[in-house]
């Protein structure tokens, strides 16, 4: 569910940037990298997944969904 929270938008952009640069990553690693709570990161990754911007990989990691437009996946 999208939010009107600017900090959530910023964190989602940061998630996309990290995944684009470093490849698939687990929620716990993303949370540690962003110094955020894992539940928050899980929710934001699921929102990004519903929006078609990330996909769930085997083992529970998230990755950029490169099945569509690459610019959309890392866009601002």
Beta strands, then each sheet from edge to edge (+ up, - down):
strand 1: 54-56
strand 2: 62-64
sheet 1: 1+ 2-
end
